[in-house]
Amino acid sequence: MSISVKWQGGKAFEATSSTGHKVMMDASKEVGGEDKGSRPMELLLMGLGGCSGIDVILMLEKGKQDVKDCQMEITSERADSVPAVYTKIHLHFKVFGSDLNQKKVARAVELSAEKYCSVSKMLEKTAEMTHTYEIVEV
């Protein structure tokens, strides 16, 4: 995997993945950016949500669960000093579906956190990681 990052002027950078997808990053206006894109630290949490979400959906589909939607709310805390790494990260999954098996949902969330999600495993080196879930019958 390779990523190229190109300066766009000011404090903005555009990243291009090896698959050709682009992401704009920028700093806040308070530090001289123009707010043209997400902050790099926000992208880490977005990546965590995507990674965990893919894991959970794959496992629930294999478990023949009728998932209609899966959403995550991710909250975090960062260190007060530089580097301001994440010190606490919490993922709350909302899994929507019909007759979902609670044990299968719980196991999918647990396996993603403890075994499969590469982003989660990397971030747990500096942050206390916690996960919760709820099932919404639709």
Secondary structure, DSSP 8 states (H G I E B T S, - for coil): --EEEEE-STT-EEEEETTS-EEEE---GGGT----SB-HHHHHHHHHHHHHHHHHHHHHHHTT-EEEEEEEEEEEEE-SSSS--EEEEEEEEEEEEES--HHHHHHHHHHIIIII-HHHHHHTTTSEEEEEEEEEE-
